[in-house]
Amino acid sequence: MSSLFARGGKGRERTHLIVAGRLYTLSMLTAFLLPPTLITGFFGMNTKDMPFQTTDGGTWMAMCVAITASAISLWVLRRMRAF
């Protein structure tokens, strides 16, 4: 890896651009997947009085909440011109 950064001139700039692009992609994926991960973690807790626990179709409602959170996250990222 150090040999990639040891090159001078255009090689070094190109390497930095490639690394920056990959880090950007990783950051956007992380930002997109964070809301549904938090929601599924919340609904995965086995505690008393959880939302949608006693209603019919509670799993589907929780999945809709996670999908909605993902859609809002995608909308915000696109509005920020990050995606």
CNS distance restraints for C-alpha pairs under 8 A (distance, minus, plus):
assign (resid   1 and name CA) (resid   5 and name CA) 7.09 0.50 0.50
assign (resid   2 and name CA) (resid   6 and name CA) 6.09 0.50 0.50
assign (resid   3 and name CA) (resid   7 and name CA) 6.82 0.50 0.50
assign (resid   4 and name CA) (resid  12 and name CA) 7.15 0.50 0.50
assign (resid   4 and name CA) (resid  15 and name CA) 6.97 0.50 0.50
assign (resid   5 and name CA) (resid  12 and name CA) 5.70 0.50 0.50
assign (resid   5 and name CA) (resid  15 and name CA) 7.20 0.50 0.50
assign (resid   6 and name CA) (resid  12 and name CA) 7.37 0.50 0.50
assign (resid   7 and name CA) (resid  11 and name CA) 5.94 0.50 0.50
assign (resid   7 and name CA) (resid  12 and name CA) 5.58 0.50 0.50
assign (resid   8 and name CA) (resid  12 and name CA) 5.37 0.50 0.50
assign (resid   9 and name CA) (resid  13 and name CA) 6.58 0.50 0.50
assign (resid  10 and name CA) (resid  14 and name CA) 5.97 0.50 0.50
assign (resid  11 and name CA) (resid  15 and name CA) 6.16 0.50 0.50
assign (resid  12 and name CA) (resid  16 and name CA) 6.21 0.50 0.50
assign (resid  13 and name CA) (resid  17 and name CA) 6.19 0.50 0.50
assign (resid  14 and name CA) (resid  18 and name CA) 6.23 0.50 0.50
assign (resid  15 and name CA) (resid  19 and name CA) 6.23 0.50 0.50
assign (resid  16 and name CA) (resid  20 and name CA) 5.98 0.50 0.50
assign (resid  17 and name CA) (resid  21 and name CA) 6.03 0.50 0.50
assign (resid  18 and name CA) (resid  22 and name CA) 6.30 0.50 0.50
assign (resid  19 and name CA) (resid  23 and name CA) 6.16 0.50 0.50
assign (resid  20 and name CA) (resid  24 and name CA) 6.06 0.50 0.50
assign (resid  21 and name CA) (resid  25 and name CA) 6.27 0.50 0.50
assign (resid  22 and name CA) (resid  26 and name CA) 6.18 0.50 0.50
assign (resid  23 and name CA) (resid  27 and name CA) 6.06 0.50 0.50
assign (resid  24 and name CA) (resid  28 and name CA) 6.22 0.50 0.50
assign (resid  25 and name CA) (resid  29 and name CA) 6.23 0.50 0.50
assign (resid  26 and name CA) (resid  30 and name CA) 6.14 0.50 0.50
assign (resid  27 and name CA) (resid  31 and name CA) 6.16 0.50 0.50
assign (resid  28 and name CA) (resid  32 and name CA) 6.09 0.50 0.50
assign (resid  28 and name CA) (resid  77 and name CA) 7.99 0.50 0.50
assign (resid  28 and name CA) (resid  82 and name CA) 7.48 0.50 0.50
assign (resid  28 and name CA) (resid  83 and name CA) 7.30 0.50 0.50
assign (resid  29 and name CA) (resid  33 and name CA) 6.09 0.50 0.50
assign (resid  30 and name CA) (resid  34 and name CA) 5.90 0.50 0.50
assign (resid  31 and name CA) (resid  35 and name CA) 7.76 0.50 0.50
assign (resid  31 and name CA) (resid  73 and name CA) 7.42 0.50 0.50
assign (resid  32 and name CA) (resid  70 and name CA) 6.32 0.50 0.50
assign (resid  32 and name CA) (resid  73 and name CA) 5.85 0.50 0.50
assign (resid  32 and name CA) (resid  74 and name CA) 6.20 0.50 0.50
assign (resid  33 and name CA) (resid  37 and name CA) 6.28 0.50 0.50
assign (resid  33 and name CA) (resid  70 and name CA) 6.96 0.50 0.50
assign (resid  34 and name CA) (resid  38 and name CA) 6.22 0.50 0.50
assign (resid  35 and name CA) (resid  39 and name CA) 6.25 0.50 0.50
assign (resid  35 and name CA) (resid  66 and name CA) 7.08 0.50 0.50
assign (resid  35 and name CA) (resid  69 and name CA) 5.80 0.50 0.50
assign (resid  35 and name CA) (resid  70 and name CA) 6.21 0.50 0.50
assign (resid  35 and name CA) (resid  73 and name CA) 7.37 0.50 0.50
assign (resid  36 and name CA) (resid  40 and name CA) 6.06 0.50 0.50
assign (resid  36 and name CA) (resid  66 and name CA) 4.66 0.50 0.50
assign (resid  36 and name CA) (resid  67 and name CA) 6.93 0.50 0.50
assign (resid  36 and name CA) (resid  69 and name CA) 6.32 0.50 0.50
assign (resid  36 and name CA) (resid  70 and name CA) 6.15 0.50 0.50
assign (resid  37 and name CA) (resid  41 and name CA) 6.07 0.50 0.50
assign (resid  38 and name CA) (resid  42 and name CA) 6.14 0.50 0.50
assign (resid  39 and name CA) (resid  43 and name CA) 6.24 0.50 0.50
assign (resid  39 and name CA) (resid  65 and name CA) 7.77 0.50 0.50
assign (resid  39 and name CA) (resid  66 and name CA) 6.02 0.50 0.50
assign (resid  40 and name CA) (resid  44 and name CA) 5.79 0.50 0.50
assign (resid  40 and name CA) (resid  62 and name CA) 7.97 0.50 0.50
assign (resid  40 and name CA) (resid  66 and name CA) 7.25 0.50 0.50
assign (resid  41 and name CA) (resid  45 and name CA) 6.70 0.50 0.50
assign (resid  43 and name CA) (resid  50 and name CA) 7.31 0.50 0.50
assign (resid  43 and name CA) (resid  51 and name CA) 7.97 0.50 0.50
assign (resid  43 and name CA) (resid  62 and name CA) 7.47 0.50 0.50
assign (resid  49 and name CA) (resid  53 and name CA) 7.15 0.50 0.50
assign (resid  52 and name CA) (resid  56 and name CA) 7.91 0.50 0.50
assign (resid  52 and name CA) (resid  57 and name CA) 7.87 0.50 0.50
assign (resid  52 and name CA) (resid  58 and name CA) 4.52 0.50 0.50
assign (resid  52 and name CA) (resid  59 and name CA) 7.42 0.50 0.50
assign (resid  52 and name CA) (resid  61 and name CA) 7.23 0.50 0.50
assign (resid  52 and name CA) (resid  62 and name CA) 7.33 0.50 0.50
assign (resid  53 and name CA) (resid  58 and name CA) 6.12 0.50 0.50
assign (resid  54 and name CA) (resid  58 and name CA) 7.33 0.50 0.50
assign (resid  57 and name CA) (resid  61 and name CA) 6.37 0.50 0.50
assign (resid  58 and name CA) (resid  62 and name CA) 6.14 0.50 0.50
assign (resid  59 and name CA) (resid  63 and name CA) 6.16 0.50 0.50
assign (resid  60 and name CA) (resid  64 and name CA) 6.15 0.50 0.50
assign (resid  61 and name CA) (resid  65 and name CA) 6.29 0.50 0.50
assign (resid  62 and name CA) (resid  66 and name CA) 6.35 0.50 0.50
assign (resid  63 and name CA) (resid  67 and name CA) 6.18 0.50 0.50
assign (resid  64 and name CA) (resid  68 and name CA) 5.96 0.50 0.50
assign (resid  65 and name CA) (resid  69 and name CA) 6.15 0.50 0.50
assign (resid  66 and name CA) (resid  70 and name CA) 6.28 0.50 0.50
assign (resid  67 and name CA) (resid  71 and name CA) 6.16 0.50 0.50
assign (resid  68 and name CA) (resid  72 and name CA) 6.15 0.50 0.50
assign (resid  69 and name CA) (resid  73 and name CA) 6.09 0.50 0.50
assign (resid  70 and name CA) (resid  74 and name CA) 6.12 0.50 0.50
assign (resid  71 and name CA) (resid  75 and name CA) 6.10 0.50 0.50
assign (resid  72 and name CA) (resid  76 and name CA) 6.13 0.50 0.50
assign (resid  73 and name CA) (resid  77 and name CA) 6.18 0.50 0.50
assign (resid  74 and name CA) (resid  78 and name CA) 6.10 0.50 0.50
assign (resid  75 and name CA) (resid  79 and name CA) 6.01 0.50 0.50
assign (resid  76 and name CA) (resid  80 and name CA) 6.17 0.50 0.50
assign (resid  77 and name CA) (resid  81 and name CA) 6.25 0.50 0.50
assign (resid  77 and name CA) (resid  82 and name CA) 5.26 0.50 0.50
assign (resid  77 and name CA) (resid  83 and name CA) 5.90 0.50 0.50
assign (resid  78 and name CA) (resid  82 and name CA) 5.73 0.50 0.50
assign (resid  78 and name CA) (resid  83 and name CA) 5.09 0.50 0.50
